[in-house]
């Protein structure tokens, strides 16, 4: 039930993107950037210095800087360590006890760590909306677009995007700023979200305002 050791695989490029059903574009006045679960515990499943994690961290850092420049709020999700069985719930049956109560494991990767003005939400389930005030924060700021980056694409990223859509929040999944267990899982997440609930885009497209 522990996380798998993830073999290197190439990060998808713009040529690999599925066709989107929706034609939304990111509006800086309406968007929030969600950095999903980029804690050392989850990134430890990848081989350091290999694809896709090198591109993942570099692209998330670029997007975060872009959002800071434009005044787009940046929100992080981070799971707590040392959860009790009651707190863990059904995740225990699929993934075991989860993060240890260890400062390094719980920390968000240094390359993309929160800065002053960013928000960190304690996350309990796959979707970053469950048992958090993410939706309420967005509503209070008049924002109805969520740009999702982080790990893992076919689990928390996908379910957060679907949950956003069900709340009439327009989700964007950044194909080269998410990562997964394998190239196949990564592609599955991109195709499913593009067809069902989100616009799949790239770091460059967002930086260029496309």
N, C-alpha and C positions, 0 to 999 in steps of 0.2 A: 504493500500500500504506500510505500515511500515514493518520492518523485523518481522518475526514470533518469538514467544518465543520458543526456541528449547529445547525439552525434552531430557534428557540424553539417550544416546544409546552407545553400546559397540563399540570401535574402531575395525575395521577388523584386522584379523591376517593373517599371510602368508597362512594359510589353506583356507582362504576365497578369495584369489586372483583369478581373472579370468585367463584363458589361454591367453597368449600373442601371437599375430601373428608374431611380429618382435622379433629378437634375440639380439638386441643391449645390450651393457653393458656400464656403465658410465666410460668415459675416463677422468681422471683429467686434461689432457692437452687440452681437447676439450669442457669441460662442464662449465656451469654457473648455479648457484643456484638462483632461483627466489622465494623469499618469498612474496607471493601474498596476499595483503589486510589484513594483520594481525594487523589491527587497533582496538583500544578499542571499537569503535562504533560497528563493526561487531562481535567482541567477546562478547559484552554485551548481545547478544541474547542467549548465553549459560548460564546454571546455574554454577556459580563458583565452582571449586573443583570437578567437575563431568566429566565423560567420555562424549564425546571424547575430550573435550578441554584440559584436563590435559595431556593426551598423545600427543595431537597435539603440544602443546607448548614445552613439554620435548623433543620430537623427532626433532622438528625444531631446537631447541637449539643444540642438538647433531650434526645434519647435518651441521649447520652453523660452529660449532667448527671444524668439520672434513674438511670442505671446506677451512677454514682459514689455517689449518695446511698444506694442500696440494697446496695452492695457487690458489684455484678455486674461481673466482670472485663471490661475493654475491651481488645480486641486489634485492631491495625491490620495490614493487608497493604500492602506497598510494594515495587514492582518496582525493581531496581537499574538505574542508568544505565550507558551505555557497555558493554553486554554484548558479549562476543565471539560470533562465529558459532556456536561450539560451545555456549556458554551459551544462546544464543537458540534454537537448534534449529529445529523446524518453524515456530515463530512467525515466523521470518524470511520464510518463503514467503508468509505471509498479511498480515503487518503491517510488514515491513521491520525495520530495526535497533532500533526501540523508543526508549526514553528516551535522550536524550543524557546524557553525564556532566557534568551541570550542576546545581548545588546548588538553584537555584530550581525547575527542572523536576522534580527528584526529591522536593522537599519536599512534605509533606502540607499541604493548604490551611490557612492560619492560623486560619480560623474554627473548625476542628475538629481542630487539631493535638494530638498526644499530650501528656498531662501526666504528672506523676510518678505512678508506679504502673501506667501503661498499658504494654502490650507491643507492640512493632513487629516483625513477621515479614518477612523477605526473601522475596518471592514470585516464582516463576519461570514458572508456567504459569497457565492460566485458573483452575483450582481453587486456593483458598488452602490446601488440604491437601497438595498435591503438593510434595515436597521441603522441607516445613516440619515442625515438631513440634507443629502446632496440635492434632491429635488426641490426642497424648500429653499435652500440657498440660491439655486438657480432662479427660482420664481421671484425671490426677493430682489434679485439683481436684474430682472427682466430679460433673462437669457434662456433661449430655447434651442440651442445647438450644443452638442457635446462631441468634442474631438477626442477619440480614445486611442491611447498608445500604451504599450506595456506588454505584460504576459498574463496568462497564456492565451493565444488568440482563439482557440476553439473552446475555451472554458469561460473564464471570467470576462474576457474582452467581448466575446460573442453574446453572452447572456446580459452583460451590461448594455450593449448596443440594443438588443431586443427589448430590454426593460425600458430604456429611454424612449424607444419608438412607441411602446404601449402607453407612455405618459405624454405623448405628443411632443417629445423633445427630439429634434432631428440629430441622429448620430452619424458621425464620420469615423471610419476605421482607417487608420493610416497604415497601409500595407507594409511599408518598409520601416515602421516604427513600432511594430508588434513582432513577437516571436512565439514559437510554439515547440511542441515535442518533436516535430518532424516537418519536412517540406510538405508532406501530404496533409497533415493536420492544419498547417498554416493555410494551404490553398483551400481546404474545405471551409475554414472559417471565413475566408474572403468571399468565396462564391456564395455561401449561405447568406451572409449579411448583405451582400450586394443585391441578392434576389429577394430578400425578405424584409429588410428593415433599415438599411444604412446606405450611405455612399462610401464606397471604397476609393481611397485616394492615395497620394504619395506625399512625402515630405516636401519635395520640390513644388508640387502643385499648390500646396498650402502657402509656401513661402512666396510663390509668384502670384497669389491671390486668385487661383483658378478653382 
